[in-house]
């Protein structure tokens, strides 16, 4: 007969907290939707005053704020007053690195229906979204969930702008005259690079409806229009652009076959020796693994995609005909895979 090892009170307490994780996510969402962070100024405010400003009941607002203080989001002072913390300021819409829309996106109504089906997705290895909503994820988002689609667009825009600055600082463009941003969305990365390097020319390649909403600085009459080209297309089908440097940032999250097609199209379009930089979140070797592994599971649920490990991405790149020379962090969330097209 074996005796199970004793369980520490700390382990039991931590697991209890984790299984109530939905309460924390819901509290962050509630604060973001109510605009609590925007209503709270630079000095502590009473719950009564905040409730009046937000048109809420004081007692449940106090309960919400106290729950959030347990996670370092807002802090309670004296006399029933609360003040900002570093994290709560990130929920302000006007914060330089605001996470308000990311917080809303990760807690949209459909997520609460999808997460309980995670065991089914793990068993089958397939996304559960069509079974839940009768449509693939993006079809549902744009046809049946317009408000959620707007939140998604704002979340992706703010996230892209923030990471574009980090990437522009990271990237060495010595010897590079032309660059193409593949699947680059609104072109925030390309605009940041053109701003920093006045002699650089660049191309943004993405789906027609995405390119139509490109950064105004890249469009006709924009600040960088003379050095920017907008090309409509699907990188999984063709990449009709030749450049010194190809950037593929945060789009290789589909199934492996789609990733293989995209990388093969880069190799087909580029000259031997051209640089290719792939930028992705990793599920290993990263200080942001809790966030990235959570996003990885969400991708499994909604589109059947996956975040990469260092090993899996290097393998796919090398299979496509790329020689990976280095893998380096861009910021705590992103890694850059530096490669060249094999001769």
Secondary structure, 3 states (H helix, E strand, C coil): CCCCCCCCHHHHHHHHHHHCHHHHHHHHHHHHHHCHHHHCCCCCEEHHHHHHHHCCCHHHHHHHHHHHHCCCCCEECCCCEEECCHHHHCCCCCCCCCCHHHHHHCCCHHHHHHHHHHHHHHHHCCCCHHHHHCCCHHHHHHHHCHHHHHHHHHHHHHHHHHHHHHHHHHCCCCCCCEEEEECCCCCHHHHHHHHHCCCCEEEEEECHHHHCCCCCCCCCCCCCHHHEEEEECCCCCCCCCCCCEEEEECCCCCCHHHHHHHHHHHHHHCCCCCEEEEEECECCCCCCHHHHHHHHHHHHHHCCCCCECHHHHHHHHHHHCEEEEEEEECCCCCEEEEEEECC
